[in-house]
């Protein structure tokens, strides 16, 4: 299906706009650490997602566990 990559395309667009286009990294280790922090701390735990009723993925998952 042509829409299979929509979620990943959206994620990489956000990553590029919020991190990689605005920061300069001294080495790969620094880039990896910053991208990991973006993904695990901000994107998955804090950033509201419109497709999840303006909840973070972590909050949405907690809610799903409570209702199952």
C-alpha distances in whole Angstrom, upper triangle without the diagonal:
4,6,6,9,10,13,14,14,16,19,19,20,23,24,25,26,28,29,29,30,33,34,36,36,39,37,34,36,36,33,31,33,33,29,29,31,29,26,28,31,30,26,26,29,30,28,27,23,22,19,22,25,26,27,26,24,27,29,26,26,30,29,27,29,32,31,30
4,6,7,8,12,13,12,14,17,17,17,20,22,22,23,26,27,26,27,30,32,34,34,37,35,32,34,34,31,30,32,31,27,28,30,27,25,28,30,28,25,25,28,29,26,25,22,21,19,22,24,25,26,26,24,27,29,26,26,30,30,28,31,33,32,31
4,6,5,8,10,10,11,14,15,15,18,19,20,21,23,25,25,25,28,30,32,33,36,34,31,33,33,29,28,30,29,25,26,28,25,22,25,27,25,21,22,25,26,23,22,18,17,15,18,20,21,22,22,20,24,25,22,23,27,26,24,27,30,29,28
4,6,8,9,10,12,13,14,16,18,19,20,22,23,24,24,25,28,29,31,31,34,33,29,31,31,27,26,28,27,23,24,26,23,20,23,25,24,20,20,24,25,22,22,18,18,15,18,21,22,22,21,19,22,24,21,21,25,25,23,25,28,27,27
4,6,5,6,9,10,11,12,14,15,16,18,20,21,20,22,25,26,28,28,31,29,26,27,27,24,23,25,24,20,21,23,20,18,20,23,21,18,18,22,23,20,20,17,17,15,17,21,21,21,20,18,21,23,21,21,25,25,24,26,29,28,28
4,6,5,6,9,10,10,12,14,15,16,18,20,20,21,23,25,27,28,31,30,27,28,28,24,23,25,24,20,21,23,20,17,20,22,20,16,17,21,21,18,17,14,14,12,15,18,18,19,18,16,20,22,19,20,24,24,23,25,28,27,27
4,5,5,6,9,10,11,12,14,15,17,18,19,20,22,24,26,26,29,28,25,26,26,22,21,23,21,17,18,19,17,14,16,19,17,13,13,17,18,15,15,11,12,10,12,15,16,16,14,13,16,18,16,17,20,21,19,22,25,24,24
4,5,5,6,8,10,10,12,14,15,16,16,18,20,21,23,23,26,25,22,23,23,19,18,20,19,15,16,18,15,12,15,18,16,13,13,17,18,16,16,13,15,13,15,19,18,18,16,14,17,20,18,18,22,23,22,24,27,27,27
4,5,5,6,9,10,11,12,14,15,15,16,19,20,22,23,26,25,22,24,23,20,19,21,19,16,18,19,16,14,18,20,18,14,16,19,20,17,17,14,15,14,17,20,19,19,18,17,20,22,21,21,25,26,25,27,30,30,30
4,6,5,6,9,10,11,12,14,15,15,18,19,22,23,26,26,23,24,23,20,20,21,19,15,17,18,15,13,16,18,15,12,14,17,17,13,14,11,12,11,14,16,15,16,15,14,18,19,18,19,23,23,23,25,28,28,28
4,5,5,6,9,10,11,12,13,14,16,17,20,20,24,23,20,21,20,17,16,17,15,12,13,14,11,9,13,14,12,9,11,14,14,12,13,11,13,12,14,17,15,15,13,12,15,18,17,18,21,22,22,24,26,27,27
4,5,5,6,8,10,10,10,12,14,15,17,18,21,20,18,19,18,15,14,16,14,11,13,15,12,11,14,16,14,11,14,17,17,14,16,14,16,16,18,20,19,19,17,16,19,21,21,21,24,26,25,27,30,31,31
4,5,5,6,9,10,10,10,13,15,17,19,22,22,20,21,20,17,17,19,16,13,16,17,13,13,16,18,15,12,15,18,17,14,15,14,15,16,18,20,18,19,17,17,20,22,22,23,26,27,27,29,31,32,32
4,5,5,6,8,10,10,12,14,17,18,22,22,20,21,19,16,16,17,14,12,14,14,10,10,14,14,11,9,12,15,14,11,12,11,13,14,16,18,16,16,14,15,18,19,19,21,23,24,25,27,29,30,31
4,6,5,6,7,9,10,11,14,15,18,18,16,17,15,12,12,13,11,8,11,11,8,8,12,13,11,9,12,15,14,12,14,14,16,17,18,21,18,18,16,16,18,20,20,21,24,25,26,28,30,31,32
4,6,5,5,6,8,10,12,14,17,17,16,17,16,12,14,15,12,10,13,14,11,12,16,16,14,13,16,18,18,15,17,17,19,20,21,23,21,21,19,19,22,24,24,25,28,29,29,31,34,35,35
4,6,7,6,7,10,13,15,19,20,19,20,18,15,16,17,14,12,16,15,12,13,17,17,14,13,16,18,17,14,16,16,17,19,21,22,19,20,18,19,22,24,24,25,28,29,30,32,34,35,36
4,7,7,7,9,12,14,18,19,18,18,16,13,15,15,11,10,13,12,9,11,14,14,11,10,14,16,14,12,14,15,17,19,20,21,18,19,17,18,20,21,22,24,26,27,28,30,32,33,34
4,6,6,6,9,10,14,15,14,15,12,9,11,12,8,8,11,11,8,10,14,13,11,11,15,17,15,14,17,17,20,22,22,24,21,21,18,19,21,23,24,25,27,29,30,31,33,35,36
4,6,6,7,9,12,13,12,14,12,9,11,12,9,8,12,13,11,13,16,16,15,14,18,20,19,17,20,20,22,24,25,27,24,24,21,22,23,26,27,27,30,31,32,34,36,37,38
4,6,8,11,14,15,15,17,15,12,15,16,13,12,16,16,14,16,19,19,17,17,20,22,21,19,21,21,23,25,26,28,25,25,23,24,26,28,29,30,32,34,34,36,38,39,40
4,7,10,14,15,16,17,14,12,15,16,12,13,16,15,13,16,19,18,16,17,20,22,20,18,21,22,24,26,27,28,25,25,23,24,26,28,29,30,32,34,35,36,38,40,41
4,6,10,12,13,14,11,9,12,13,10,11,14,14,12,16,18,18,16,17,20,22,20,19,22,23,26,28,28,30,27,27,24,25,26,28,30,31,32,34,35,37,39,40,41
4,7,9,11,12,10,8,12,13,11,12,16,15,15,18,20,20,19,20,23,24,24,23,26,27,29,31,31,33,30,30,27,28,29,31,33,33,35,37,38,39,41,43,44
4,6,7,9,6,6,9,10,9,11,14,14,14,17,19,19,19,20,22,24,24,23,27,27,30,31,32,34,31,30,27,27,28,31,32,32,34,37,37,38,41,42,43
4,7,8,7,8,11,12,11,14,16,16,17,20,21,22,22,23,25,27,27,26,30,31,34,35,35,37,35,34,30,31,31,34,35,35,37,40,40,41,43,45,46
4,6,5,6,9,10,11,13,14,16,17,19,20,21,22,22,25,26,27,26,30,30,34,34,35,37,34,33,30,30,30,33,34,34,36,39,39,39,42,44,44
4,5,5,6,9,10,10,12,14,15,16,18,19,20,20,22,24,25,25,28,28,31,32,32,35,33,31,28,27,27,31,32,31,33,36,36,37,39,41,41
4,5,5,6,9,10,10,12,14,15,16,17,19,20,21,23,24,24,28,28,31,32,32,34,32,30,27,26,26,29,31,30,32,35,35,35,38,40,40
4,5,5,6,9,10,11,12,14,15,16,17,18,20,21,22,22,26,27,30,31,31,33,30,29,25,25,25,28,30,29,31,34,34,35,37,39,40
4,5,5,6,8,10,10,12,14,15,15,16,18,20,20,20,24,24,27,28,28,31,28,27,23,23,24,27,28,28,30,32,33,33,36,38,38
4,6,5,6,8,10,10,12,14,15,15,16,18,19,19,23,23,27,27,27,30,27,26,22,21,21,25,26,25,27,30,30,31,33,35,35
4,6,5,6,9,10,10,11,13,14,15,17,18,18,22,23,26,27,26,29,26,25,21,21,20,23,25,25,26,29,30,30,32,34,35
4,5,5,6,9,10,10,11,12,14,15,16,16,20,21,24,25,25,27,24,23,19,19,19,22,24,24,25,28,29,30,32,34,34
4,5,5,6,9,10,10,10,12,14,15,14,18,18,22,22,22,25,22,21,17,17,18,21,22,22,24,26,27,28,30,32,32
4,5,5,6,8,9,10,11,12,14,14,18,18,22,22,22,24,22,20,16,16,16,19,20,20,21,24,25,25,28,30,30
4,6,5,5,7,9,10,11,12,13,16,18,21,22,21,23,21,19,15,15,15,18,20,19,21,23,24,25,27,29,30
4,6,6,5,6,8,10,10,10,13,15,18,19,19,21,18,17,13,13,14,17,18,19,20,22,23,24,26,28,29
4,6,6,5,6,9,10,10,13,13,17,17,17,19,17,15,12,11,12,15,16,16,18,20,21,22,24,26,26
4,6,6,5,7,9,11,14,14,18,18,17,20,18,15,11,10,10,13,15,14,16,18,19,20,22,24,24
4,6,6,5,7,9,12,14,18,19,17,19,17,14,11,11,10,13,15,15,16,18,20,20,22,24,25
4,6,6,5,6,10,11,15,17,15,17,14,12,9,10,10,12,14,15,16,18,20,21,23,25,26
4,6,6,5,8,9,13,13,13,15,12,11,7,8,9,12,13,14,16,17,18,20,22,23,24
4,6,7,9,9,13,13,12,14,12,10,6,5,6,9,10,10,12,14,15,16,18,20,21
4,6,9,10,14,15,13,14,12,9,6,6,5,7,10,10,11,13,15,16,17,19,21
4,6,9,13,14,12,13,10,8,6,8,8,9,11,13,13,15,17,18,19,21,23
4,6,10,12,11,12,8,7,5,8,10,10,11,14,15,16,18,20,21,22,24
4,7,9,8,8,5,5,5,8,10,9,10,13,14,14,16,18,19,20,22
4,5,5,7,5,6,6,7,11,10,10,12,15,14,15,18,19,20,21
4,5,5,5,7,9,11,14,13,11,15,17,16,16,20,21,20,22
4,6,7,8,10,10,13,13,10,13,16,15,14,18,19,18,20
4,5,5,7,7,10,9,7,10,12,11,11,14,16,15,17
4,6,9,10,13,11,9,12,14,12,13,16,16,16,18
4,7,9,12,10,9,13,14,13,14,18,18,18,20
4,6,8,6,6,10,11,10,12,14,15,16,18
4,5,5,6,9,10,11,12,14,16,17,18
4,6,5,6,9,10,10,12,14,15,16
4,5,5,6,9,10,11,13,15,16
4,5,5,6,9,10,11,13,14
4,5,5,6,9,10,11,12
4,5,5,6,9,10,11
4,5,5,6,9,10
4,5,5,6,9
4,5,5,6
4,6,5
4,6
4
